[in-house]
Amino acid sequence: MKQLEVQIMGQSYLLACPEGGDGRLLDAVEKVDTAMCRIRDAGKVKARDRIAVLAALNLAFDVSDRAAPVFTSSLAAPQAPASASATVLADGETDPRLGQLLQRLDRALGDDGRLL
């Protein structure tokens, strides 16, 4: 695992990157930076954390246009179906990384921050 220093909205971040993943990580950084700068430049939101949340939601919404993720309700008993770790894409393929990312986001946000 190596580290790359990147800039997002003018701030430096040192990110861990798997060997051979430089291109994908830099592409992701560019998408996040572009999304966050677009929101900041619109002038309605000033707080960096709010800009980051809005950018994340916009990017997730874009991904959901290409995929049909499997969600569990935070109101239901905390049980994850076997398919919750994978996401079915429009072409029928599965992408376990997206499902895993959604689970990590849910764990990081906790019950108070769940959107779905």
C-alpha positions in Angstrom: 0.0 0.0 0.0 1.4 3.4 -0.9 0.3 6.9 -0.2 -0.6 9.7 -2.6 -0.9 13.4 -1.8 -3.9 14.9 -3.5 -5.7 18.2 -3.5 -9.5 18.5 -3.0 -10.9 22.1 -2.9 -7.4 23.4 -2.3 -6.7 21.2 0.7 -4.1 18.5 0.8 -4.9 15.0 1.7 -2.5 12.0 2.1 -4.5 9.0 0.9 -3.6 5.3 1.0 -3.6 3.6 -2.4 -3.2 0.0 -3.4 -0.4 -0.8 -5.8 -1.7 -0.2 -9.3 -4.7 1.8 -8.1 -3.2 5.3 -8.8 -5.3 6.0 -11.9 -8.6 5.0 -10.2 -7.8 7.0 -7.1 -6.8 10.1 -9.0 -10.0 9.8 -11.1 -12.1 9.5 -8.0 -10.3 12.6 -6.5 -10.9 14.6 -9.6 -14.7 13.7 -9.5 -14.9 14.6 -5.8 -13.0 17.8 -6.3 -15.1 18.9 -9.3 -18.3 18.1 -7.5 -17.3 19.9 -4.3 -16.0 23.0 -6.2 -19.2 23.2 -8.2 -21.2 23.3 -5.0 -18.9 25.8 -3.4 -18.9 28.0 -6.5 -22.7 28.1 -6.6 -22.3 30.2 -3.4 -25.2 28.8 -1.3 -23.2 26.5 0.9 -20.0 27.6 2.7 -19.2 24.9 5.2 -16.8 22.3 3.9 -18.5 19.4 5.7 -21.9 20.3 4.1 -20.3 20.7 0.7 -18.7 17.2 1.1 -22.1 15.6 2.1 -23.9 17.2 -0.8 -21.1 16.2 -3.2 -21.2 12.6 -1.9 -25.0 12.5 -2.3 -24.7 13.8 -5.9 -22.1 11.3 -6.8 -24.0 8.4 -5.1 -27.1 9.5 -7.0 -25.1 9.4 -10.3 -24.0 5.9 -9.4 -27.5 4.8 -8.6 -28.5 5.8 -12.2 -26.2 3.0 -13.3 -27.0 0.5 -10.5 -29.9 -0.7 -8.5 -28.5 -1.0 -5.0 -30.0 -3.2 -2.3 -30.9 -1.2 0.7 -32.2 -2.2 4.1 -34.5 0.1 6.1 -33.0 1.5 9.3 -36.4 1.2 10.9 -36.4 -2.6 10.4 -34.5 -5.0 12.7 -30.8 -4.7 11.9 -30.5 -7.7 9.6 -28.7 -7.5 6.3 -29.8 -9.9 3.5 -27.1 -12.0 1.9 -27.3 -9.8 -1.2 -26.6 -6.5 0.8 -22.9 -6.9 0.2 -23.3 -6.7 -3.6 -25.0 -4.3 -5.9 -26.7 -5.3 -9.1 -25.8 -3.1 -12.0 -28.0 -2.3 -14.9 -26.4 -5.0 -17.1 -27.0 -7.7 -14.5 -23.5 -7.9 -13.2 -22.8 -7.4 -9.5 -20.3 -5.0 -7.9 -19.7 -6.0 -4.3 -17.6 -2.8 -3.8 -20.6 -0.5 -4.0 -22.6 -2.6 -1.5 -19.6 -2.7 0.8 -19.2 1.0 0.5 -22.8 1.6 1.4 -22.4 -0.6 4.5 -19.3 1.2 5.6 -21.1 4.6 5.2 -24.0 3.3 7.2 -21.6 2.1 10.0 -19.7 5.4 9.9 -22.8 7.5 10.1 -24.5 5.5 12.8 -28.2 5.3 13.3 -28.7 9.0 13.5 -27.1 9.7 10.1 -28.8 7.0 8.0 -30.4 8.4 4.9 -32.3 5.3 4.0 
